[in-house]
Amino acid sequence: MPRLLIDGRPVIRDPKGVGRYAYHICLQLRDRLPEDWPFQVLVHPENISLFPPGFRAEFVPAPHRTEIAYALFEIPRQVRRLKPQIMLKTDESAGAVRGLPTVTVCHDVDKLIEKAQGVDLSLFRRAVNAYRRRLRCQTLQRSECVVCNSEFIRAAVHSHYGIPLARTAVAYCAIDPRFYELSRLADSAAVRQRYGVARFILAFATGDPRENSRLFPALAARLAVLGVDTCLLVAGIRRHLGSYAAELEAEFLRLGLTPGRHFVFEGFLGGDRFRDLADLYTAADFYLELSRHEGFGMQLAEAMACGTTCISSPGGALAEVGDKYALLVDPDNVDAIATTIQAAYNRGLDRRDNRDQVNYTHKFSWDQAGIVIAGVLLQTADRRLSKT
């Protein structure tokens, strides 16, 4: 049977979406590929211990290199050494070897991210990014199949990279099933008491310009003018990442807004605070997502899984993930966002019965993603064997 090499370098401690995806797909393939399929996982040495004991794979320690160095030197070197017959790349990073059947997972498109971030880059950084995009494009174009984490990304892969739709598939990111259980156990009154608020809207500001968090102070001020007595609870604050948090707080204060009444800051909620995250999603009157672009929209999906009514930008895949359940708003129009929130309170959408919404989110599961990717790999193997 074919030897499979999995590029699992995105697997890291306390992972975000891509790392979480890579880890769970490795676990899924352990159970879904035939037992006589040997496979190896390329992973950074310090992260091998993240996999369960007795994991069915040979781990190949991956040295720390830049993405360009991996594409030009390290991936070809490992392929020559290990002699795999199929490779799975768990993200869209550069690095495909001509002649080796490769399946690549694409989470997002660089140009779309950079456009949404709107950050001025140096000439050197623009040149490096352009070369990296070229290598990524080659990797995707050489792939037997590109597995996309949303229909939005599938269309973007087709339009930006020229990949025929017939060579693509969709395997959504998944919601951690613990959210379903913990949201049923959450004590919303206790959460509000902990933060000293009677009502609150949850939003995130982790420092990514795409999040559009710069609008939060003006939005809180507009809600106060409209007489909407609520608090904007901004979670995910990472004060060590530059000055964004201090600037955000200063703008709240400049507009005459009161900490603890109009706004509250909460730190980054990593894996060690998973229950706190579930509690916040569940206790919030609304979850607010103003990102201009997301390849999937994990936080939106998690909030929906906790039964929270969501108010969301349609940017990227957010409208797809929110489906008919999220209230869509223009993420750059403060007045429109504020009046949507006011109307949602007036309609009692904070006192919700969102069982249909919660049931809908079960489509975002690792089982479903594993079925899709295992199926693509089996089809790729069949095509390879038929040519030999």
N, C-alpha and C positions, 0 to 999 in steps of 0.2 A: 504494500500500500504506500501511497505517497508520503514523503517526509514533509511536514509542515513547519515553517519557521514563522513565529508570531513576533512582530516588532512590538514589544510591550513596554517600551521606554516611557510612555505617558503614565504608567502606574507609579504613583508616588504616595507618600503619607499625607493624610488629610487632603484628599484630591478634590478638585472641582469637577465639572462635568466630563471633560475629556478623559482624565485619569480614572474617574469612576467607571466610565464606559469601558475603557480598556481592561480594567480589572475584572469586571463582571462578564465581559465577553470571554475572557480566558476561562473563567469558571464554567460558563455555559458550554464552551467547546469541549472541555474536559468530559462533560456528561453526554454531549450530543454527537460527537464524532465517533466513528467505529473504534472499538478497542484496539484494533491492530494498526491504527494510524499513529505512528510515532510523531511527536511534535516537541519543538523546542521554543522557549520563550526568551527573547532578548530583553533583559531588564537590568537596571542599575543595581549594583551589588547590595547597596543598603536597603533596597526595597524587596529583595527576595523573601525576606521573613514575613512580608505582608500576606503571602499566599498560605493557604491552610497546609498543615503537615500532611505529608504523603501525596501532595498535589501531583497529578499525572502529567508530568512534563519534565524535560531536562532544562534547567536554567542556564542561560548563557550570559555571563556578566558583561554588561555594556559599559564601556568607559565613557566618561563625560566628555563630549565633544560638541561643537556647534552643529546646527542643523545642516549647514553647507558641507562641513567636514564629513558628516555621516553620509550625505548624498554622494559625495565624490569619492570617498575613500573607505569609510568604515563599513557601510552596508555591502559594497562589492567585496570587501575583504572577508566579511563573515560568510557571505554566500559561497565564496570560493572554498572556505575552510569547512563549512558545515554541509555543503552540497544539498540544500533543500530542493524539493521539487515543486513546492507551492509556498508563497509567502503571503501572510496577512499583515497589513499595516493597520494598526488600530487608530491612527489619525492620518491627516492629510500632509504630514511632513514629507519633505523631499527624500527620495531614496528608493529608486526601483532599478532592477538589473535587467537589461535587455535579454529576452529569452526565458526569463523566469516568470511563470504565470503568477500574477499578483492580484490580490483583492485588497482594495484600499477603502477605509472608512473616512468619509469627509464630514466634518462637523461644521465647517464654515468656509467662507471665501474671503481671503485677505483684503481684497479691494473693498468689499462691502463693510468690513470692520473698520478699516482706515477712514473710509468716507464718513461713517457714523461717529467715529471718535473726533474727527475734525482737528487733529493735533498737527501743528507745524513741525516737520522733521528737518533735520540738517540734510545737506546735500549728500553727505556720506551715507547717512541712514537710509535715505530714499534710494540710493544706488544699491545698497545691500539688500533692501527689501525687494527691489525690482528683480535682482538676480535670484533671490530666494523664491519669488513668485514664479519665475521661469522654470526653476527646478521642480517646484511643486506641480506646475502644469504638466511637465514631462512625466512625472510620476503618475498623475491621474490619467493622462492620455495613454500611457502604456499599460494600465491596469486592465485585467480581464473584466472586472466589474468594480464599480464605485458604489459603495453602500452609503447612503446619505441618512442623516439623523432627522430629516423632515422632508416633506414634499417641497417645501420652499427651497431647501438646499439642493434637492434633486433638480429643480428647474434652474437654479443658479449654476450648478455644475454643467448643465447642458448649454446654457447661454454664454457663460464666461470661459469655459474650457473646451467647448465643442464636443463633449462626450455624448454619444447617442443615448437616448433614453432607454433603448433596449439593453444597454450595458450598465444600467443603474438599478438600484433597489433601495427601498426605504426600511430602515430598522431604527425606530425611535429610541431616544434616550428613555430611561425608566425612572419611575418614582420609587424611592425607598419604601418598601411595604410597611415599615414601622410607623410611617405617618398615619396610616389608616387606624392602627390600634391606638397610638398615642393621642390622636385627636379626639377619640371617644372618651379617653380618660382625663383629658385636660380640664382643669378647674379655671374657667375663664375669669371668674370673679377674683380668684386669688392672684391671677396674672395681673389684672388691672390694679389690684391693691398694691402689688409689688412695685409697680411703676408709678403709683400715685395718680392714676388717671381714671376717669369714669368711662370715657370712650376713646378709641384711638384707631388711626389708620396706619397700617404697617407699610413701610417702604425700605429700600436698601440703598446704601451709598458706600460702596467698597473702594471707590477711587477710580473706577473705569469711566471715562468721559461719556461713553455710550449711555450710561444710566440716567443722564439728564438730571442729576440731583441738584444742579445749580438752580433749578426751578422751585425746589422745595420751600425756601423761605417766602418767596412771592406767593406761592400757593397757600401756605399757612396764613399769610396776611390777608389774602383774598377771602379765605373761608371765614376768618374773623369778621371781616367787613360784612359778609353775607349773613352773619349771625349763626353760623354752623359751629356749635360748641363741641369741638373735638380736638384731639391732639395728634400731631404727626409724629409717630415713633419711627425714628430713622435708625435702622440696625445695620450691622456690617461695617461699622466705622473702624478704620484702621489708621490710627493717628501716626504710625511710623512711616506711612507712605506719603511723604511730602506734606504740603500745607493744606490739602483740600479740606480736611475736617475742620481745621481752625478757621478757614475762610468761610466755610458753610455756617459754622456757629456764629461768626461775627456778623454775617448777613442777617441771620435770624434776629440777633440782638439789635442791629441797626434799624430794622423795621419795627422795633418796639415790641417784639414778641417775647413771651415769658417762658423760660425753661420750666418744664414740669406742667405747664398749662397748654401752651401752643405747640411745644416740641419737646421731645426726649431723644437723647442719643443712647444707643446700645452698641457694644463692641461687636467684633466679628464672631459669628457663631459657628465654630468649627465642629469637628466630629465629637469632641469631648463635651459639647453643649447641644447635642442633638435634641434632647427632650425640651430644652429651652426654646429651640427653634420651632418645634412642633407646637408648643404652648403659645408662642407668639402668633403663629399663623392662625391657630384656632380661636384665640381670644380676640383677634383684631375684628373691628367692625367691617373693614374692607382691606384688601391687599391692593396696593397701588404699584403698577409697573409702567414706568415712563421711558424705557429703553428705546432708542431709535432703531436698534437692530439686534436681533438674536438669531443664531442659527437654530436654536430650539426654544429655549425659554424655561429652564429648569425651575426657577423660583415661582414662576406663574403656575406651572404644573403642580408643584408641591402645595402651594396655597389652595389651589382648586381641590386637591386630594383631601385637604383638611376641612373641606366644606365651606371655605370662606368665599364670599362674593368678591370678585376681582374686577378692578378697573384698569384697563390695559391699553397701551399703545398697540397699533397694528404692525409695528416695525418688524421686519424679517419674518420669522415663523410664529410670532406671538398671536396673530389672528388665527392661524391654523391650530395652535395648541389650545387657545381659548375657545375656539369653535363658537357655538351659539351662546355660551355661558358667560363669557367675559363682556363687560361693558367697554366698548372701544372708544378711545378719545385721541385727539390730536396731541401728541406728547409735548408740543412746543406752545400750546395755547393755554395759558394759565386760566383765563376766564372760562374757557370751555371745560377744563378739568374741574374747576371749582363748582360750576353749575351742575355738572354731572354728579359730583359727590353730594351736593345739596339735594338734588332730585332723588338720588339713591337713598339717602336718609329719609326723605319725605315719604318715599314709597315703602319704607320699612325693610329694605333689602339687607340691612345689618342684622335683622332678626329673621334669619333665613331657614328654609328647609331645602338644602341643596343636594338631596340624595341622588338625583339624576346626574348632577355634575360630578359627584364623587364616583358614581358608577362609570361614567364616561372615562375618567382618568385611568381606569384599569387597563386601557389599551396601551398605556405606557409602561411596559413590563420587560424585565430582563429575559423572561422566558420567550416572549415574542421576538425580541431582538436576537436571541440565541438561535431560534428556529430559522430566522431569515439568513443569518450569516453562516450557520452550519449548512443550510441548503445551498447557498452560493458556492461555498467551498467544495461541497460534494459534486455540484455541477461542473465546477472548474476542473476537478480531478477526473471526472468522466470524459471531458473534452480532451484533457491531456493524454489520458490512457488510450483514447480512440485514435490519437495521432501517432502513437508509438507502435 
